[in-house]
């Protein structure tokens, strides 16, 4: 099974639920989302609709990250980088509670490029994943700027899903569920979100997703043209 959606609601909720069968919630990264809001989203969605939420930035991003400017929480020192301290673990528990309220299947941990491929990062992650409760959620991790060998070691050592762009490389985890994020094009190693995917890019995406699919694949667009591109991919897959 292959499900396609976007990173955040790209259109009105009722229409989105008709057009797509999965979504990655972005608000939970930037802000603490109220319980009533999460409950409303769950109640208005179809029964088999799949939610993924992005872990709050206090888990992944340091207090000097510009992403905090959009937050409704003042960043304490020591946040981010999966540091196994009380602040990071508090924000992880907050994410877990939001995921439970929403009835999410996945929690996405998207680490910044400043989370370097190093033994310190592995040590932080090792202690974090030993201390952090998972409940029944599937944990997906996006590592930016890491080598393939580093990504493979990370996702297999900590038993998480390797989040990748199918136009860049194949997933490196061991499980049967794949999780893809398409951000746009890349220039000099940086993401250019202002991008509309060509027919050739979407066809190549289709071939790779189908070729790497084992049980289930989830494909989320996060570019400026995400709504239209996600619908086009769904159409291509349907053929």
Secondary structure per residue as TSV (DSSP state, phi and psi in degrees):
chain	resnum	aa	ss	phi	psi
A	1	X	-	360.0	138.2
A	2	X	E	-125.0	124.5
A	3	X	E	-113.5	140.6
A	4	X	E	-123.8	138.4
A	5	X	E	-157.8	-163.3
A	6	X	E	-129.2	166.0
A	7	X	B	-88.6	90.0
A	8	X	S	100.5	159.0
A	9	X	-	-70.0	117.5
A	10	X	S	-94.6	-1.1
A	11	X	S	-156.8	178.4
A	12	X	-	-53.8	145.9
A	13	X	H	-57.1	-47.2
A	14	X	H	-60.1	-42.6
A	15	X	H	-68.2	-40.0
A	16	X	H	-59.9	-44.8
A	17	X	H	-63.8	-25.4
A	18	X	H	-79.0	-35.0
A	19	X	H	-85.7	-27.9
A	20	X	-	-132.9	164.4
A	21	X	S	-122.8	13.3
A	22	X	E	-159.7	155.2
A	23	X	E	-150.6	148.5
A	24	X	E	-106.0	116.3
A	25	X	E	-79.7	124.4
A	26	X	-	-93.8	-29.5
A	27	X	H	-52.8	-35.6
A	28	X	H	-68.3	-14.1
A	29	X	H	-79.6	-44.4
A	30	X	H	-83.9	-33.8
A	31	X	S	-138.0	158.6
A	32	X	-	-81.6	118.5
A	33	X	-	-94.9	134.7
A	34	X	-	-64.8	149.2
A	35	X	H	-61.7	-39.0
A	36	X	H	-63.3	-39.7
A	37	X	H	-62.3	-46.5
A	38	X	H	-64.3	-41.4
A	39	X	H	-63.3	-39.1
A	40	X	H	-64.6	-42.7
A	41	X	H	-60.8	-42.7
A	42	X	H	-65.1	-42.5
A	43	X	H	-69.6	-32.3
A	44	X	H	-84.9	-13.4
A	45	X	S	-82.6	151.9
A	46	X	-	-59.8	158.4
A	47	X	T	-59.6	-40.6
A	48	X	T	-94.1	10.1
A	49	X	-	-68.4	139.8
A	50	X	E	-107.4	127.0
A	51	X	E	-105.3	138.4
A	52	X	E	-121.6	140.8
A	53	X	E	-120.2	147.4
A	54	X	E	-89.4	126.0
A	55	X	-	-57.9	143.6
A	56	X	-	-56.8	144.2
A	57	X	H	-64.3	-17.1
A	58	X	H	-64.0	-20.2
A	59	X	H	-79.1	-34.1
A	60	X	H	-116.4	-31.1
A	61	X	S	-112.9	134.5
A	62	X	-	-67.9	166.8
A	63	X	T	-67.3	-16.4
A	64	X	T	-93.9	6.8
A	65	X	-	-70.2	136.3
A	66	X	G	-63.5	-15.9
A	67	X	G	-64.0	-23.5
A	68	X	G	-67.7	-18.0
A	69	X	G	-62.5	-24.4
A	70	X	G	-94.7	4.0
A	71	X	-	-89.0	155.7
A	72	X	S	-99.9	16.7
A	73	X	S	-125.5	135.8
A	74	X	-	-79.3	125.9
A	75	X	-	-73.8	123.6
A	76	X	-	-77.6	162.3
A	77	X	T	-70.4	150.2
A	78	X	T	89.8	6.6
A	79	X	-	-78.8	164.2
A	80	X	S	84.8	175.0
A	81	X	T	60.0	23.1
A	82	X	T	57.9	27.6
A	83	X	-	-61.7	130.9
A	84	X	-	-83.2	60.5
A	85	X	S	-117.1	176.3
A	86	X	H	-64.6	-35.4
A	87	X	H	-66.2	-49.7
A	88	X	H	-64.7	-43.1
A	89	X	H	-67.8	-31.1
A	90	X	H	-63.0	-45.9
A	91	X	H	-69.0	-29.5
A	92	X	H	-67.3	-42.8
A	93	X	H	-62.9	-37.2
A	94	X	H	-60.5	-45.1
A	95	X	H	-61.8	-43.2
A	96	X	H	-58.6	-43.2
A	97	X	H	-66.2	-39.1
A	98	X	H	-65.7	-41.6
A	99	X	H	-63.0	-37.5
A	100	X	H	-66.5	-44.7
A	101	X	H	-61.7	-40.4
A	102	X	H	-77.8	-17.2
A	103	X	T	71.1	36.6
A	104	X	-	-72.9	154.3
A	105	X	S	-96.3	-38.4
A	106	X	E	-116.2	150.5
A	107	X	E	-119.7	123.1
A	108	X	E	-94.0	126.6
A	109	X	E	-106.3	104.7
A	110	X	E	-104.5	109.1
A	111	X	-	-90.4	143.6
A	112	X	-	-75.3	164.6
A	113	X	T	-61.0	-25.4
A	114	X	T	-72.7	-9.7
A	115	X	S	-80.8	91.4
A	116	X	-	-77.2	153.7
A	117	X	S	-74.8	101.1
A	118	X	S	-154.9	165.3
A	119	X	H	-65.5	-32.7
A	120	X	H	-61.2	-42.6
A	121	X	H	-64.2	-41.8
A	122	X	H	-64.5	-39.5
A	123	X	H	-66.0	-43.0
A	124	X	H	-58.8	-47.2
A	125	X	H	-64.4	-40.0
A	126	X	H	-61.0	-45.7
A	127	X	H	-69.7	-39.0
A	128	X	H	-60.5	-51.3
A	129	X	H	-70.3	-22.2
A	130	X	H	-72.9	-34.6
A	131	X	H	-92.3	-27.3
A	132	X	S	-82.9	129.3
A	133	X	-	-71.6	143.5
A	134	X	-	-109.8	-23.4
A	135	X	T	53.8	-134.7
A	136	X	T	-105.1	15.2
A	137	X	-	-81.6	146.4
A	138	X	E	-87.9	128.4
A	139	X	E	-101.4	122.3
A	140	X	E	-112.4	137.9
A	141	X	E	-126.9	130.0
A	142	X	E	-109.6	116.8
A	143	X	-	-106.1	128.8
A	144	X	S	-109.8	130.0
A	145	X	S	84.2	8.3
A	146	X	-	-91.3	154.9
A	147	X	-	-73.0	160.4
A	148	X	H	-61.4	-38.6
A	149	X	H	-65.8	-37.2
A	150	X	H	-67.9	-42.2
A	151	X	H	-63.3	-45.4
A	152	X	H	-60.4	-44.8
A	153	X	H	-61.2	-44.1
A	154	X	H	-63.5	-52.7
A	155	X	H	-70.6	-30.3
A	156	X	H	-81.2	-35.9
A	157	X	H	-67.1	-35.5
A	158	X	T	-106.9	7.1
A	159	X	T	54.3	56.3
A	160	X	-	-126.3	164.7
A	161	X	E	-82.6	132.3
A	162	X	E	-81.1	113.7
A	163	X	E	-88.5	125.6
A	164	X	E	-142.9	165.3
A	165	X	-	-91.9	121.7
A	166	X	T	-63.3	-18.5
A	167	X	T	-82.1	-8.7
A	168	X	T	-102.2	-51.1
A	169	X	-	-163.9	167.3
A	170	X	-	-78.9	153.6
A	171	X	-	-64.2	149.5
A	172	X	-	-116.8	4.8
A	173	X	S	-84.6	175.1
A	174	X	S	-93.9	-17.9
A	175	X	S	-74.3	177.1
A	176	X	S	-96.1	-2.6
A	177	X	E	-110.1	126.1
A	178	X	E	-106.4	148.1
A	179	X	E	-135.1	117.9
A	180	X	E	-117.7	145.0
A	181	X	E	-129.7	126.7
A	182	X	E	-111.3	109.2
A	183	X	-	-94.0	-18.2
A	184	X	-	134.5	-147.2
A	185	X	E	-102.2	167.1
A	186	X	E	-119.2	132.8
A	187	X	E	-132.4	116.5
A	188	X	T	59.5	33.3
A	189	X	T	83.2	-1.1
A	190	X	E	-108.5	150.4
A	191	X	E	-85.2	133.1
A	192	X	E	-109.6	102.3
A	193	X	-	-72.1	-23.6
A	194	X	-	-77.8	84.4
A	195	X	-	-153.5	137.9
A	196	X	-	-113.1	126.2
A	197	X	-	-71.4	138.5
A	198	X	-	-77.9	165.6
A	199	X	H	-59.3	-39.1
A	200	X	H	-65.8	-40.7
A	201	X	H	-64.1	-42.0
A	202	X	H	-69.2	-36.4
A	203	X	H	-66.3	-40.5
A	204	X	H	-65.4	-38.4
A	205	X	H	-60.7	-46.0
A	206	X	H	-57.8	-48.1
A	207	X	H	-61.3	-41.9
A	208	X	H	-72.0	-41.6
A	209	X	H	-61.5	-45.5
A	210	X	H	-65.1	-39.1
A	211	X	H	-68.3	-31.9
A	212	X	H	-96.7	-4.7
A	213	X	-	-70.7	129.6
A	214	X	S	-108.3	-51.5
A	215	X	S	-130.7	-58.9
A	216	X	E	-138.2	146.8
A	217	X	E	-132.9	138.3
A	218	X	E	-119.4	127.1
A	219	X	E	-122.7	118.1
A	220	X	E	-121.4	125.6
A	221	X	E	-89.4	140.4
A	222	X	-	-136.3	30.2
A	223	X	S	-105.2	177.2
A	224	X	T	-65.5	-24.9
A	225	X	T	-109.4	31.8
A	226	X	H	-62.3	-38.1
A	227	X	H	-64.9	-50.3
A	228	X	H	-65.5	-41.3
A	229	X	H	-67.1	-39.3
A	230	X	H	-63.2	-40.7
A	231	X	H	-66.7	-37.8
A	232	X	H	-66.0	-40.3
A	233	X	H	-65.0	-41.7
A	234	X	H	-57.3	-43.1
A	235	X	H	-63.2	-44.0
A	236	X	H	-63.2	-42.3
A	237	X	H	-65.6	-34.9
A	238	X	H	-66.4	-25.4
A	239	X	-	-78.6	360.0
